[in-house]
Amino acid sequence: MILIANDQEWAARALESILAPEGYPVIRAYTGRQALELARLKSPDVVILDSQMPDLHGNEVCRTLRADPQFGVTTPIIITTAGPSGRTDRLAALRAGAWEFFGHPLDGEAVLLKIKTYAASKLTVDRLRNEGMLDELTGLYNANGLHRRAREIGSEAGRQHQALACVVVSPEAAGIDFEVAKAVELIQSVAAKFGALLRQAGRAADAIGRVGPLEFGVVAPATSTEGAVKLVERFNHLVDTLPIDPDAPIGRLVLRAGYCSVANFAESEVDAVQMLHRATTALRDGDRTERIHAFAPVAN
């Protein structure tokens, strides 16, 4: 189902004429507030917002939907405009959380192709959520989902004789007590914010999941030991951007990491899920004065 929010009848009909022949059910809204109400009621697969509705700007509607856990970042939102548009308008729409920005006249074929791709992505996310493979708080894979993706990525890496790295990172701070309800709420807040940053910074080929309250695993194909370290360094910069309540009792967060890597996965003695477990062991058992640890097998 696709929600079109536009008070201009001709523009809305133009979009509907592109979508209806392809079998997409369409629902209509004429104001920003109607769009928010219908979106929450119907949970559409794609939302198409006009930028200049009578009551709310399309960017404002988009930001409101993005802040709603029912939609988060997983629902495709497209913003359109009938007036003059340029790079500034496009960037503003993207900053608001839109997946795409179109000006008129619309290129019907391009719009349809992108909507097909976006709708397929949304259905995949819904399927994964229904199968219990997604972490509801962050929108990343949960441990079960990450393990499944690790096996798939490992299988392909083996066929291609590629390097493979598994990294587990954790933004940590002294003084967190998991038995204290307020601390648990704080951990949930940090996990949600850090998870959002990982979604932005991760490569398309990587699989990223939440494997513990504040532990996140990354399965990175075609990534050497050096690449694993660089990956951690990139994530480390993200931690410094996390907005933390200055009154919170945990102080500044520090990123710690463990990793396990192989130069040619076809010759690996362990599978990708075992590599994730080894990376977790390196994180948890490593010297806590150091930030990154490679897995080191215990000598007999």
C-alpha positions in Angstrom: 0.0 0.0 0.0 1.2 3.5 -0.9 0.2 6.7 0.8 0.1 9.8 -1.3 -0.2 13.1 0.6 -0.8 16.0 -1.8 -3.5 18.7 -1.9 -3.0 19.2 -5.6 -5.4 16.9 -7.4 -3.6 16.9 -10.7 -0.2 16.0 -9.1 -1.8 13.2 -6.9 -3.6 11.7 -9.9 -0.4 11.8 -12.0 1.3 9.6 -9.3 -1.7 7.3 -9.0 -1.8 6.8 -12.7 1.8 5.5 -12.6 1.2 3.2 -9.6 -2.3 1.8 -10.1 -1.5 -0.1 -13.3 1.3 -1.9 -11.5 -1.1 -3.2 -8.9 -0.2 -0.9 -6.0 -3.1 0.0 -3.7 -3.1 3.8 -3.1 -4.6 5.8 -0.2 -4.8 9.6 -0.3 -4.3 12.4 2.2 -4.7 16.1 1.5 -2.9 17.6 4.5 0.1 16.8 6.5 -1.9 16.0 9.6 -4.1 13.7 7.5 -1.0 12.0 6.2 0.3 11.4 9.8 -3.1 10.0 10.9 -3.4 7.7 7.9 0.2 6.5 8.1 -0.3 5.5 11.7 -3.6 3.8 11.0 -2.7 2.0 7.7 1.2 1.4 8.0 1.8 1.9 4.3 4.8 0.3 2.5 5.8 3.7 0.9 4.8 7.3 1.8 4.9 10.0 -0.9 4.7 13.5 0.5 4.3 16.8 -1.2 6.6 19.4 0.2 4.0 22.2 0.3 0.8 21.0 1.9 -1.6 23.5 3.4 -0.8 22.9 7.1 2.6 21.1 7.4 5.7 21.1 5.2 6.5 17.6 3.8 9.9 17.7 5.6 8.2 18.2 8.9 5.8 15.3 8.3 8.8 13.2 7.3 10.7 14.1 10.5 7.7 13.3 12.6 7.3 9.8 11.0 11.0 9.1 11.4 10.7 9.9 15.1 7.8 7.4 15.5 9.0 3.9 16.4 6.2 2.5 14.2 8.2 3.8 11.2 11.7 4.6 12.2 14.1 4.5 9.3 12.6 1.4 7.7 9.6 2.9 5.9 10.5 4.5 2.5 9.5 8.1 2.3 9.6 10.2 -0.9 9.2 13.9 -1.0 8.0 15.7 -4.1 7.6 19.3 -5.1 5.6 21.1 -7.9 7.5 24.3 -7.5 11.1 25.2 -8.3 13.6 22.9 -6.7 17.3 22.6 -6.5 20.2 21.0 -4.5 19.2 22.9 -1.3 15.7 21.5 -1.4 16.9 18.0 -2.1 19.4 18.1 0.8 16.8 19.4 3.1 14.5 16.5 2.2 17.3 14.0 2.7 18.2 15.5 6.1 14.6 15.2 7.2 14.9 11.4 6.5 13.5 11.1 3.0 14.8 8.3 0.8 14.3 10.3 -2.3 13.3 13.8 -3.6 11.5 14.4 -6.9 10.7 17.6 -8.7 8.0 18.1 -11.4 7.6 17.1 -14.1 8.0 13.6 -12.8 9.9 10.9 -14.7 7.3 8.2 -14.4 9.6 5.3 -15.3 12.3 6.4 -12.8 9.7 7.0 -10.1 8.1 3.5 -10.6 11.5 1.7 -10.6 12.6 3.4 -7.4 9.2 2.7 -5.7 9.5 -1.0 -6.7 13.0 -1.2 -5.1 11.9 0.7 -2.0 8.7 -1.4 -1.5 10.7 -4.6 -1.9 13.1 -3.4 0.8 10.3 -2.6 3.2 8.7 -6.0 2.6 12.1 -7.7 3.3 12.5 -5.7 6.6 8.9 -6.7 7.6 9.7 -10.4 6.8 12.8 -10.3 8.9 11.0 -8.7 11.8 8.2 -11.3 11.6 10.8 -14.0 11.6 12.3 -12.6 14.7 15.6 -11.6 13.1 15.5 -7.8 13.9 16.3 -6.0 17.1 13.2 -3.8 17.7 15.1 -1.1 19.5 17.8 -0.4 16.9 16.4 -1.8 13.7 19.6 -3.9 13.3 19.8 -7.6 13.2 19.4 -9.4 16.5 21.8 -12.2 17.4 19.7 -14.8 15.6 19.5 -12.6 12.4 23.2 -11.8 12.5 24.1 -15.4 12.8 22.0 -16.3 9.8 23.6 -13.5 7.7 27.0 -14.5 9.0 26.5 -18.0 7.5 25.3 -16.5 4.2 28.2 -14.0 4.0 30.7 -16.7 5.0 29.4 -19.1 2.3 29.9 -16.4 -0.4 33.4 -15.5 1.0 34.4 -19.1 0.9 33.4 -19.4 -2.7 35.3 -16.2 -3.6 38.3 -17.1 -1.5 37.9 -13.7 0.2 39.1 -12.3 3.5 36.5 -12.1 6.3 36.5 -10.2 9.5 34.0 -10.3 12.4 34.1 -7.4 14.9 32.2 -6.9 18.1 32.2 -3.4 19.5 30.7 -1.9 22.7 30.4 1.7 23.9 31.1 1.4 27.5 31.4 3.5 30.7 32.3 2.7 34.3 29.5 2.7 36.8 26.7 1.1 34.9 24.7 -1.3 37.1 22.3 -3.5 35.0 20.2 -4.2 38.1 19.2 -0.6 38.5 16.1 0.2 36.4 17.2 3.8 35.6 20.6 2.5 34.4 18.8 0.0 32.1 16.8 2.8 30.6 20.0 4.7 30.0 21.6 1.7 28.4 18.6 1.4 26.1 19.0 5.0 25.1 22.7 4.6 24.3 22.0 1.4 22.4 19.4 3.1 20.2 21.6 6.1 19.4 24.7 4.0 18.8 22.7 1.6 16.6 21.5 4.5 14.5 25.1 5.6 14.0 26.1 2.2 12.9 23.3 2.0 10.3 24.7 5.2 8.8 28.4 4.3 8.9 28.2 0.6 8.0 29.0 -0.5 4.5 26.2 -2.0 2.4 28.0 -5.3 2.2 28.4 -5.6 6.0 25.9 -7.3 8.3 25.4 -5.4 11.6 23.5 -6.6 14.6 22.9 -6.1 18.3 24.2 -9.1 20.2 24.1 -7.8 23.8 22.7 -4.9 25.7 25.6 -2.7 24.6 27.4 -5.1 22.2 27.2 -4.9 18.4 28.6 -7.4 15.9 29.7 -6.6 12.4 30.4 -9.3 9.8 32.6 -7.7 7.1 33.4 -9.5 3.9 36.5 -8.8 1.9 38.0 -7.2 5.1 41.5 -8.0 6.3 43.0 -7.6 9.8 44.1 -4.1 8.9 40.6 -3.4 7.6 39.0 -4.7 10.8 41.2 -2.2 12.8 40.2 0.6 10.5 36.6 -0.3 10.9 36.9 0.0 14.7 38.7 3.3 14.3 35.8 4.7 12.2 33.2 3.5 14.7 35.3 5.0 17.5 34.9 8.5 16.0 31.1 7.9 16.1 31.1 7.4 19.8 32.4 10.9 20.4 29.3 12.2 18.5 26.7 10.4 20.7 24.5 13.0 22.5 24.5 11.8 26.1 22.6 13.5 28.9 25.1 15.6 30.8 23.4 14.7 34.1 23.7 11.0 33.5 25.9 9.2 36.0 28.1 7.4 33.4 30.3 10.1 32.1 32.0 9.8 28.7 31.6 6.7 26.7 34.6 4.7 25.4 34.5 2.2 22.5 36.1 -1.2 23.1 36.3 -3.9 20.4 37.3 -7.4 19.8 37.8 -9.0 16.4 38.6 -12.2 14.5 39.8 -12.2 10.9 41.0 -14.6 8.3 42.9 -13.8 5.0 41.1 -16.5 3.0 37.8 -17.8 4.4 37.9 -20.9 2.2 40.8 -22.0 4.4 39.3 -21.0 7.7 39.2 -23.6 10.5 36.0 -22.1 11.9 32.8 -20.8 10.4 31.6 -17.1 10.5 29.3 -17.6 13.5 32.3 -19.1 15.5 34.3 -16.1 14.3 31.7 -13.8 15.9 31.9 -15.8 19.1 35.7 -15.4 19.1 35.4 -11.6 18.5 33.1 -11.5 21.5 35.5 -13.4 23.6 38.3 -11.0 22.6 36.2 -8.1 23.6 35.1 -9.5 27.0 38.4 -11.1 28.0 40.8 -8.5 26.7 42.8 -6.1 28.9 40.3 -3.4 29.7 43.0 -0.7 29.6 43.2 -1.3 25.8 40.5 -0.5 23.3 40.9 -3.2 20.6 41.8 -6.8 20.9 42.4 -9.6 18.4 41.2 -13.0 19.2 44.1 -15.2 20.4 43.6 -18.9 20.8 44.6 -20.3 24.2 47.8 -22.4 23.9 47.6 -26.0 25.1 
